[in-house]
Amino acid sequence: DIKKEKVDAIKQGISPIVEPGLEEVIEKSIKTGNLYAIQDLKKAIEDSELSFVAVGTPSRDNGALDLTSVKRVLTEIGEALRSTKEFHTVVVRSTILPGTMETVVIPTLEKTSKKRVGKDFAAVFNPEFLREGSALNDFYNPPFIIIGEDDKQGGALEKLWKSMPINASIYRVKLKLAEMLKYTNNAFHGLKVVFANEIGSICKDLGVDSHKLMELFVQDTKLNISPHYLKPGFAFGGSCLPKDIKALTYLAKALDIEVS
């Protein structure tokens, strides 16, 4: 890390962030020699086979991502790769929009390293699906492991994941698909929150227990919580869905509840 205070803290087994259980893992890893912190990026690259880019990508005022930190780290990694002889894999964990690996990450690494992707180094995307407050549990119990790659560059990363005590399927897919999957997941999670809140608003005015309702709702794993209806194509139709959604929307309006 570029910040000396963070490096010093990790060397002492102290977590630089607040996350349940993380400090114990850091302390144990430091003692066993499985983890060490350093400010010298060039040496870190020389002593490793993989580098992970996990910096923030905050929103700009117009909704676009600010890739300043990502570009800075990639530039530093590229400059360090310039003098290395061994093949190295650069793994991006930061959330980035589809196409960023091809238009920003790889060109930046090639420009600064004076090397070619696929020949001298690999560049892959490995999205993380972690929640604050339960990051450790999410890390060791992921729904799946996604490796976005071109030209089968994710071999070293797959080997690393398989070496850890994690029971999850590994999918090696195209870069853009992997990038888009992270946004699809988060958009769907947001959709679920909005859906539950709007149903909850209607239930409140009707005197219906919305929490009990949702407990029953998720018991249906055949249609409600399932892959059904999640196939891009035609709009919904039939005799029930259009009629019932119109009726529910009418009911909300009759109760003076604003729904979208």
Secondary structure by P-SEA (a helix, b strand, c coil): cccaaaaaaaaaccccccccaaaaaaaaaaaaccccccccaaaaaaaccbbbbbccccccccccccaaaaaaaaaaaaaaacccccbbbbbbccccccccccccaaaaaaaaacccccccbbbbbbbbbccccaaaaaaacccbbbbbbccccaaaaaaaaaacccbbbbbbbcaaaaaaaaaaaaaaaaaaaaaaaaaaaaaaaaccaaaaaaaaaaccccccccccccccccccccccaaaaaaaaaaaaaaaccccc
